[in-house]
Amino acid sequence: MNERRKHAVVCGAGMAGLLAARVLTEFYETVTVVERDRLPHDATQRHGVPQGRHFHALSIGGAQLLGRLFPGLLDELVAAGATVCDDGNLSRISFRAGGHELNRSGQFADPAAVVMFGASRPFLESHVQRRVRGIANVVILDGHDVVGPIAAQPDRITGARVVDRDTGIETVLDADLVVDAMGRSARTPAFLDSVGYGRPVERRAVMHGSYSSQLLAIPNGMITEQLIFVCPEANRPTGGALAAYENGTWMLSVGCVDGRQPPHDLAGMITAFARFAPPAAVSAVRAGRPLGEVSVIQHRGVWRRYDKLPNFPTGLLVFGDAICSLNPIYGQGMTMAVLEAVALHDCLINGDADLSRRFFRAARERIRPVWASNQANDLYMTKPYGKRSISQRLITWRIDKALAAAARDPVLTERIFRVTQFIDPPSTLSRPSFTMRLVANLRPRIRRQAQPALS
């Protein structure tokens, strides 16, 4: 072990903080996780994670990586009641966008590679937290606010100052590394500004969405699908999802774009859901028993470009949503945290030198293709404000044609699914083989449209 790697402090015990802590335990003698909430030991919603009351999905690729970080965890989730879809049956998933529903006939070519797990955020986080607590060199310091990093010199962070929320007693935690994993409310931009580094440039997503969510207990057997997902459209700015979670629970979410507001009560949510969902799913939702209250959240994706800062203090990192907070409608946040954890592991293996710069660049390479894909989808789902550029019109045209072709072809559906589930890279959809199959599926339709009317 590197002699300097004595103590790391992780600020925030959400999924990102827990994953960062798991990686750091391999490289630091002690890892302290500081969290303002009192952490529950079960799958309980907590104040510091308001997004936990909304639709969450751990992608297949993200689940595979999570299983490597915590061997046996996926089996534990299933044993505790998580929903699992492992038969490769395309009919188990209904995904519709732009009036096109991905093909639901047939099987995935490799069912073992596309095993999907369904679980709520508190359920999943509680199992990850239990695993992290069980690591010998981890200290959980909950019920404490992080005041901020300590910089004895502007270019070197030497620890963090924390305050007990009950007593008000302040403590200084000396550390070789401080990781800010406090989500969108992270204080690193203000801290950097205060010590002369300036704030990172922020990129904001095209779409600004609002979401209502309600956890339901639905009687068994009423729904054959595990996931129903309908994207908003330019001419219908309301969409939503119904996802199977653990132990017979389901998450119903209704989202709006273009400045619209979603319903704030269950009756209104069901009315909105009925406008675009399959009748059987609507009947099941009406038969469901609400668990807790309706939650409403507004969100717009933000990417803080720490990778573009010319200088950054040694001994400080930013992680998870504190770097990039993606639109929750896409269900990618937890997967991105897992990808960043793997990136951090790779960076630490190569030593401490210039760690922050190397990590931010590695995180950028994980974020950039996902961010670009989301911005393209945002354009496709929202009304244009002003005239769109030729490139923007080409992007939305290609998305529409790909979805239209996939509605006819289960092979194209599987390829799109594997990319959206982080199994294959986005570049897969730019390969000649994909384009050729897409064109082959669209050619009969194009010919019919071009055929002159018979007189």
Order of alpha helices (4+ residues) and beta strands (2+ residues): beta-alpha-beta-alpha-alpha-beta-beta-beta-beta-alpha-beta-beta-beta-beta-beta-alpha-beta-beta-beta-beta-alpha-alpha-beta-beta-beta-alpha-alpha-alpha-alpha-alpha
